[in-house]
Amino acid sequence: MDPAFWLERWARGDIPWHQPEGNALLRRHWDGLGLPAGSLVFVPLCGKSPDLAWLAARGHRILGIELSALAIRDFFAERGLEPRRRPHRLGWAHEAGPYCLIEGDAFALQPQELAECAGFYDRAALVALPPAMRGRYAREVLGALPPGCRGLLITIEFPEAAHPGPPFPVGEDELRALLPAFAPVLIERVGPPEDATGAGSPRSGSAVWRLVRGRPR
């Protein structure tokens, strides 16, 4: 999926994946990871999600990556923050308080840039990618996280033929095949609300996974 697709969606405000109130499943399950305050938490394709602020309020430092400068600008502006903008290998880094949001391509990240991450949170990255790109994301983005890094990954589930995506459904078998090094543990599955279409897809449910990065063999 071309980066221009996402930049155009942000430019015209066509962002149905954005959750202005944040994600209730994150709030329900994050503390179960047991990450200490001060931990660096990686959030890929972070957009302007209020989940970043919720994680920061738990005492974490946030490392996000996002293609859209508009999304990053909006995130800081909505919190009354004026970030320091500095050149970064991938483009620009925007920093204020506990946040470092990198304006750039997540697929270009290197393991050394994620080496300090103790946690991660993926609600809108894996499900944003078509099947042909998900293996690469698992290898090159989540696979660049250090051993012991633990986090939550939220997928959506609906009949694949019901909606062309994005977002895309990711089933249990596929997830386990994509991320064997993370030993996925299903901690909750939520069916679709009676009156909801859910993130741009018809009657979508969600699944919450606990992942821990194992040591390479």
C-alpha positions as CSV (number, residue, x, y, z in Angstrom):
1,M,0.0,0.0,0.0
2,D,1.6,3.2,-1.2
3,P,2.4,5.9,1.5
4,A,0.5,8.4,-0.7
5,F,-2.7,6.6,0.0
6,W,-2.4,7.3,3.8
7,L,-1.2,10.9,3.3
8,E,-4.2,11.6,1.1
9,R,-6.6,10.1,3.7
10,W,-5.1,12.3,6.4
11,A,-5.2,15.4,4.2
12,R,-8.9,15.1,3.5
13,G,-9.8,14.0,7.0
14,D,-11.0,10.5,5.9
15,I,-9.6,8.7,9.0
16,P,-12.4,6.3,10.2
17,W,-9.7,4.3,12.1
18,H,-9.1,7.2,14.5
19,Q,-10.8,6.8,17.9
20,P,-11.2,10.2,19.5
21,E,-12.1,8.6,22.9
22,G,-9.2,6.1,22.9
23,N,-9.4,2.4,23.0
24,A,-11.3,0.7,25.9
25,L,-9.4,-2.6,25.4
26,L,-6.1,-0.9,25.9
27,R,-7.3,0.5,29.2
28,R,-8.7,-2.8,30.3
29,H,-5.6,-4.9,29.7
30,W,-2.5,-2.7,29.6
31,D,-1.7,-2.9,33.3
32,G,-1.6,-6.7,33.1
33,L,1.7,-6.4,31.2
34,G,3.4,-5.2,34.3
35,L,5.6,-2.6,32.7
36,P,7.2,-0.2,35.2
37,A,6.8,3.5,35.0
38,G,9.5,5.1,32.8
39,S,9.4,2.3,30.3
40,L,9.7,3.2,26.6
41,V,6.7,2.1,24.7
42,F,6.7,1.8,20.9
43,V,3.5,2.6,19.0
44,P,3.7,2.0,15.2
45,L,1.5,4.0,12.8
46,C,0.4,6.0,15.8
47,G,-1.6,8.7,14.0
48,K,-2.9,11.2,16.6
49,S,-4.3,8.6,18.9
50,P,-5.3,9.7,22.4
51,D,-4.0,6.3,23.5
52,L,-0.5,7.8,23.4
53,A,-1.5,10.3,26.0
54,W,-3.2,7.6,28.1
55,L,0.0,5.5,28.0
56,A,2.1,8.6,29.0
57,A,-0.3,9.2,31.9
58,R,0.6,5.7,33.1
59,G,4.2,7.0,33.5
60,H,5.6,5.7,30.2
61,R,7.8,7.4,27.6
62,I,6.3,7.1,24.1
63,L,8.1,6.4,20.8
64,G,5.7,6.6,17.9
65,I,6.2,6.5,14.2
66,E,3.7,8.0,11.7
67,L,3.9,9.0,8.0
68,S,1.6,12.0,8.3
69,A,3.1,15.3,9.5
70,L,-0.5,16.5,9.8
71,A,-1.4,13.7,12.3
72,I,1.7,14.5,14.4
73,R,1.0,18.2,14.4
74,D,-2.6,17.6,15.5
75,F,-1.6,15.3,18.3
76,F,0.6,17.9,19.9
77,A,-1.7,20.8,19.2
78,E,-4.7,19.0,20.8
79,R,-2.6,18.8,24.0
80,G,-1.3,22.3,23.9
81,L,2.3,21.2,23.3
82,E,4.9,22.8,21.0
83,P,7.3,20.0,20.0
84,R,10.9,20.5,19.2
85,R,11.4,19.3,15.6
86,R,14.8,17.9,14.7
87,P,16.2,16.0,11.7
88,H,16.0,12.2,11.9
89,R,17.4,9.5,9.7
90,L,13.9,8.7,8.6
91,G,12.7,12.3,8.2
92,W,11.9,14.3,11.3
93,A,11.5,13.7,15.1
94,H,8.9,15.7,17.0
95,E,9.6,15.8,20.7
96,A,7.8,17.3,23.7
97,G,7.4,16.0,27.3
98,P,7.3,12.1,27.2
99,Y,6.7,11.9,23.5
100,C,9.0,11.3,20.6
101,L,7.0,10.9,17.4
102,I,9.0,10.2,14.3
103,E,7.6,11.4,11.0
104,G,8.7,8.6,8.6
105,D,8.3,5.1,7.3
106,A,8.0,2.4,10.0
107,F,9.5,-0.2,7.5
108,A,12.8,1.8,7.5
109,L,13.3,1.4,11.3
110,Q,16.4,-0.4,12.5
111,P,16.8,-2.6,15.6
112,Q,19.1,-0.1,17.3
113,E,16.4,2.5,17.1
114,L,14.0,0.3,19.1
115,A,16.6,-1.2,21.4
116,E,15.4,0.6,24.5
117,C,11.7,-0.3,24.0
118,A,10.3,-2.4,26.9
119,G,6.8,-2.3,25.6
120,F,4.7,-1.8,22.5
121,Y,1.1,-1.2,21.5
122,D,-0.4,-2.0,18.1
123,R,-4.1,-1.2,17.5
124,A,-4.0,0.2,14.0
125,A,-0.8,-1.0,12.3
126,L,-1.1,-4.7,11.5
127,V,-4.8,-4.4,10.6
128,A,-4.0,-1.4,8.3
129,L,-1.9,-3.6,6.0
130,P,-3.1,-6.0,3.2
131,P,-2.1,-9.6,3.5
132,A,0.9,-9.2,1.2
133,M,2.5,-6.7,3.5
134,R,1.8,-8.2,6.9
135,G,4.7,-10.7,6.8
136,R,7.1,-7.9,6.1
137,Y,5.7,-5.9,9.0
138,A,6.0,-8.8,11.3
139,R,9.7,-9.4,10.3
140,E,10.9,-5.8,9.8
141,V,9.0,-3.8,12.3
142,L,7.8,-5.9,15.2
143,G,10.7,-8.2,14.5
144,A,13.1,-5.4,15.2
145,L,12.0,-5.1,18.8
146,P,14.4,-6.4,21.5
147,P,14.0,-9.7,23.3
148,G,11.7,-9.4,26.3
149,C,9.8,-6.5,24.9
150,R,6.1,-7.1,25.6
151,G,2.9,-5.5,24.5
152,L,-0.7,-5.6,23.3
153,L,-1.8,-6.1,19.8
154,I,-5.5,-5.7,18.8
155,T,-6.9,-7.2,15.7
156,I,-10.3,-6.9,14.1
157,E,-12.4,-9.9,12.9
158,F,-15.1,-10.0,10.2
159,P,-15.8,-12.0,7.1
160,E,-13.0,-11.0,4.6
161,A,-15.5,-10.7,1.7
162,A,-17.6,-8.2,3.7
163,H,-15.3,-5.3,3.4
164,P,-12.3,-4.6,1.0
165,G,-10.2,-2.8,3.7
166,P,-8.4,-1.1,5.2
167,P,-8.8,-2.1,7.9
168,F,-8.3,-5.8,7.3
169,P,-9.3,-8.7,9.4
170,V,-6.5,-10.8,10.9
171,G,-7.5,-14.2,12.2
172,E,-5.9,-16.3,15.0
173,D,-4.2,-18.8,12.7
174,E,-2.6,-16.0,10.6
175,L,-1.5,-14.1,13.7
176,R,0.2,-17.1,15.2
177,A,1.9,-17.8,11.9
178,L,3.1,-14.3,11.5
179,L,4.5,-13.8,15.1
180,P,5.7,-17.2,16.5
181,A,8.6,-15.4,18.2
182,F,6.1,-13.5,20.3
183,A,4.2,-16.5,21.6
184,P,0.8,-14.8,21.1
185,V,-1.7,-15.3,24.0
186,L,-5.4,-14.4,23.4
187,I,-6.7,-12.5,26.4
188,E,-10.0,-11.2,25.2
189,R,-12.3,-11.6,22.2
190,V,-15.1,-9.1,21.8
191,G,-18.0,-9.5,19.4
192,P,-19.5,-6.7,17.3
193,P,-21.9,-4.3,19.1
194,E,-25.5,-4.7,18.0
195,D,-25.6,-1.2,16.4
196,A,-22.0,-0.8,15.2
197,T,-20.1,-1.1,12.0
198,G,-16.7,-0.7,13.7
199,A,-13.8,1.1,12.2
200,G,-15.1,1.2,8.7
201,S,-16.0,-2.5,8.5
202,P,-19.4,-4.1,8.9
203,R,-20.1,-5.6,12.3
204,S,-16.5,-6.2,13.2
205,G,-15.3,-7.8,16.4
206,S,-11.9,-7.5,18.1
207,A,-9.3,-9.7,19.7
208,V,-6.7,-8.6,22.2
209,W,-3.3,-10.4,22.2
210,R,-0.5,-10.4,24.7
211,L,2.9,-10.7,23.0
212,V,6.4,-11.1,24.4
213,R,9.4,-11.1,22.1
214,G,11.5,-14.2,22.6
215,R,15.2,-14.4,22.0
216,P,16.3,-15.3,18.5
217,R,17.4,-18.9,18.1
